[in-house]
Amino acid sequence: MAKIGPASFKYVLHAKFTADSLVDKPDVIGAVFGQTEGLLGEELDLREAQKNGKIGRINVESSSSGGRTTGVITIPTSLGVAETALIGAAIETIDRIGPSKATVTVDKIEDVRASKRDYIMNKAQKLLDEALKTSQVDTTELLQKLYEDVRQKEFSEFGPEKLPAGPEIADSEELIVVEGRADVMNMLRHGFANVIGMNGTNIPKTVIDLSRKKTITLFVDGDRGGDMIISSFLQQGHVDFVAKAPSGMEVEELSKKEINQSLRLKVPIDEYDPSASRREAPEKKARHPQAPIEVPQELKDKAISFVNEIVGTRGAFLINKGYEIMGKIPYKEVEASILNIENIFMLVLDGTITDEIARSAEESGIEYVIGSKVFGSSQSVKLLSYENIGYKYR
């Protein structure tokens, strides 16, 4: 089993239980693992999560009186708050412990890193109680709703310029400065609360003032615009570290893994070389097919109309064979979401086509994927850039 130390915990789930007869700790542990199995899919299965170090040792404290057993269950996790809330709701479905009828009630989710966010627990319980009344639990949909609520609640405005920011700007000694609102929202979504945006390439006075009081990491897009922001910032404010997104990518479109990798590669400002050329990783270079892909004119015309509508939204359209929009999902949710939806004929993205999206499209039986650029490859799915279908930016 993977080990997880106390310093790695993000949350501790607290639950109470009552059993109608005398039960022991192994009975409670067995009920937790056995009766939640399969409810939330493989990703959040408690046995697998514990093997992978995503949850720690489950602790049970109990006492018996009058032939009944009561007690508390605590589960430390290194998962996000939404995933922890889903596990909490699953535990509440336990109705037997050992040979006895029982009830389990989640008391709270304790945030061990910061102030407790009671509203998240309440929202999670409400969503999950409603979902568990149906025959299936759509984990992706619930997580998406929870993440939206978290982002909206944590998002704030800072300073007289009302700059987009996370909730820990005033209290944190180390700040991450990004370009704009979309970058801040993406960073918040992935758990970075000490982030503030500049609302463009001009450096606001509030950010300049903060840079003279706190440790600043300037996190910019992996393009020429990012280099220009670094140069401009150095002329006006103080920077301690510089971090850049992978070449050709923007901070707002990075996954949590990509953000962490970029921040780990940050360099002290005295080691930053603005003249160094930025080499593009081979896997991120646009794919140029050996032979042109023949695209029906009807599909081109339909696709262009969908692109006109999706550009600027950071979303994705799911299209069926009748060229009808089945739904719209956030770009960042594409890879996971399309695996749970049937009969998608065409996927239209406001973003690039990555290898991960291409693989998910293959597994889902999608025929066409259209994005701003093609960075992935596929043997079965036709991957098209906006240029391939004749789209021109307005």
N, C-alpha and C positions, 0 to 999 in steps of 0.2 A: 504493500500500500504506500502511495506517495505520502511523504510527511508534509505537514503544513504547520508552521510555527505561529504562535500568537500574533506576531508582528504582521503576518500576512492576512489576518482576518479583516474583512471590511464590515461585516454585519454579524450579529448574533440573533437568531430567531428564538423567541421565548414562547413556549406553549404550556398549557395546563391540561391535565387529564384526570378523569374519574372512571374507575372500574367498579362494577357491582360485586366483585369478590376479591379475594386476596390474589395479587399477581406480583411477579418478581421483575427485576430490571430486564433480564433477557426476554421476557414476554413483551415488554414495552418496545425494546429495540427491534424485536422480530416483527411487531405490528407496524412500526414505522417503515421498515424496508419492504415488508411483504405486501402491505395494503396500498402502498403508493406506486408499486411497480407497474410500469406501462401507462400511467396516467398522463405523464408529461413528455413522453418520447425518450429516446435513447440519450439525448443530450443532457437532460436534467434527471435521468434515473439516479437515485441516491447511491446505489452501489457503485455505479461507474463514476459518479462525481467524487465519491470518497477515494476510490482507487486513483483518480487523477489529481487528488489533492485540492479539489474545489470546495469540499466541505471537510471540517475537522471531526474530531471525536464527538459523537452524540452523547450528551450527559443526561442521566435520569436520576432524579431524587424523588423519593416517595415515602409515604407513611400510611399505615393501616389503622382503621378504627371502625368498630361495629360491623366487621365483615366487609368493609369497602376499602378501596385503595385510592388515594389521591396523590398527585405529585406534579412535578414540572419537568419539561423536556427543553433542553437548550441545544441548539445546533449552530456552531460557528461556520461561516462561509467566506470564501474569497470571491464569490460570484457577485454580479451586479445586484442592485436593489430589486429590480423587476424580477429577475430569476429567483431571488430569495423569497419574494412575495408569492410567486407561483408555487414554490415548494411548501410554503406555509399553508396556502389554501388546500394543497393536496393532502397535507397531514390532517387537516380538519375533517377529511372524509373517513378517517379511521372509525369504525364502529364496534370493533372487538379487540380486546387485548387478552391473549391466552384464551381461556375458556369463557371469558366474561364479556358481557356487553359493556361498552365503554363510549365515552365521548372525549374528544380532544378539541380544545379551543386555543387558537393562536392569540397570545396576549399582546405582543409587540415585536417589532423588528428594531433592534438597537444598533444604531450606527456608531461603531467604536472609533471612527476616525473624525467625526465632526458632530455637530448638534443633531439630535434625533429629528427625523422627518416623518412625523406621524401621518401627515396627509398622504404619503406614499402607501403606507400600510392600509389606510382606509380605502383608498382608491383601488388598490390591488384586491382587497377582500371583496369589494363591491363587484368589480369586473369578473373575478373568478367565481364568485357565488352564482352570478347569472350564467356564466359559461358552463359551469358544472351541472346545471339543470338540463343541458342538452346532451345528446349522445356522444359528441366529440368535443375536444378542447383544441381550438386553433391557437397553438402556442405563439406562432409568429404574429398573428393579429393582436393578441393580448399584449405581447411585449411591445409592439409598435405603439399601441395606445398608451401604455405606461410610460414609454420613453418620451412620447409627445408631452404628457403631463409633467414629467420631470424637467424637460427642457424649458417649458413655459414657466414653471415655478422658479427654477434656478436662475433664469435669465433676468438680468437687471440692467439699469443704466447708471453710469458713474460719471461724476463731475459735471460742470456746467455745460459741457458739450453733449451730455447725455450719451456717452460712449457705451457700446454694447459690452457687457462684462459678466463675469461669473460672480458668485456670492462671497468669494473669499479675497477680493481685491484689497480691502482695507486692512485685513488682519494678517495676510500672508506676507512673509519677508521676501519671497521669491515670486516673481510674476512672469507670465508668458504673454508677450505682446504679439498679436496677429494683425492682419490687415483689416478685416471687416466683420460684419454681423454674421455672415454665413460661416466664416471660420470659427467664430466664438461658439455658435450653436453646435457645430460639429465637435468641437473640443469638449463642450459641456456634456454632450451625449455620451462621450467616452470617458467621463469621469474627471476631467480637468477643470476644477472650479476657480483656479487662480489665473484666469485668462482675461485679457482685455483687448478690444479691437480699436483700430485707429480711424475707422470709417473712411478709408481711402489711403492715398499715398502721402498726403500732407500729415505732418506729425502734430497732433493736438497738444496744447499747452499742458493739459492734465497729464498726458503720458510723459511729456518732458519732465514735469515736476516729479512724477512717480519714479522716473528713471534715476533721479538724483538721490532718492531715499531708499530704494529697494534693489535687490539683485534681479537684473532683467535678462531674460532670454528672448531674443527677437526671432520669431518663427515665421518664415516667409515662404511663398510659393517657389517651386523649383523652376523658375524661368527668369528671363531678363528683367521683368518687372520686380521680381523679388530682390535681385541684385541692386536695382535702383533704390528700392525702399531702404536697404541696408545703408547705402551711401548717404541717402538723405538723412536717415536717423543719426548717423555718426556725426553729422555736421551740427546737429541741434541738441541731441540728448546723450545720455550715457548708456552704453550697452556692455553687459558682462559676457554674454554668450550669444552665438549666432547658430541657428538651426534652419535647415532648408528641407522642404518637401522633396521627394524623388523627382528627378528631372522630368519636366513636362507635366507635372501634377500640381494640383492646388491643395492647400491645407483643408479647404472645405470638403474635399472628396476623399480624404484619407481614411482608411480603416484604423481601428485602435492599434493594431499591430504596426501599421505604417507610421502612425504618430509616435509610438514608443521608439521605433527604430530611428526615426529622424531626430528625436530628442536625445537619444543615447549618443548620436553622432555629432552633437553640438560641439562647437569649438570655442575656446576663449577668444575674446575679441582681439587680443594681441597676437593670436595665431591665424586670424582670418586673412585670407589672401584674395582680394577682390579681382585680381587679374587671372586667377586660376581658371582654366577652361573646365566646363562642367560636362562630363562624359555621360552619355545616356546609356543606361543598362540595357543589354541586348534584349531582355524579355520585355522592355518597355518601348522598344522601337516599333513604329507602325508596320504592320504586315502588308507586304505588297504581293498579291497573288501572282502565281506564275502565268495564269491565263485570266482574262477578264470574266467576271461572273455575269452570265446572261440574266437580266432582270426584266420580267414582263412590264410593259409600259403602264398597264393598269395598276400594278403594284407600286411602281415609281410614283404615279400621280397620287395614289392614296397615302403612300408613305410621306410624301412631301407635306401633305396637309396635316398629318399627325405631327411631323417634326415642327411645323410652324406653331402648333399649339403647345408642344411640350417644352420647347427651348426656353430656358430661363426659369423653369420650375424645379429643377433638380429632381425630376420624377421619371417615371417610365409608364408607357401605355402597354397594356396587354390586349392584343388584337386577335380575334378569331378569323376563320376562313372567309366569313362574310364581310370582312373589313369593318367589324363592329368593335367598339372599345368595351372589353370585358371588365376593365378596372384600371385604376391608376395607383401606383405604389411609389414610395420614395426610392430614389436611385440606390441608396445604400442598402435597401432591403431586397433588391432584385435577386441576388444570388440564392438566398434562402427561400424567398417567397415563391418563386416560380416552380420550385420542386414540389410544392403543395397544391398547385393549381393545374387542372387538366384542360386540354383542348386549346392551348395557346398556339396560334399559327405564326404570329409575328410579334416581336418585342421591339418597341421604339424607345430609345433612351435619350435623356438629356445628360449625356456623359459618354465616356469612352467604353469600348467593349474590351474587357479584360479576359485573361485566360480563365479566371474563376467563373465569370458570367458565361463564357462560351461552354465550359464543361457542364454547368447547370442547365443550360439550354439544350445540350445534347441529351442529358438524362430526362429532360421534360418533353422531348420530342418536338421542340420548336423548329420551324423551318427557316425563318429569317430573323436575324437580329440586326437592328440598325442603330448606330451610334455616331457621335461626332468624329471619332477616330477608331481604328481597329488595332488593338494591341494584343489580341488573342488569336488563336487559330482553331479550326475545327474541321473534321473530315465529313461531318454530316449536316452541319448547320451553315447556311449562307450568311456570312458576316459582312455587312455593308457599312461603309462610312456615308456621311451626308453627301460627300462628293460623288460617291458611286451612284446615287439616285438623282443627281442633278440639282441638289438643294443649294440655294445661295442665301447667305445671311442677309437679312434686311438691314 
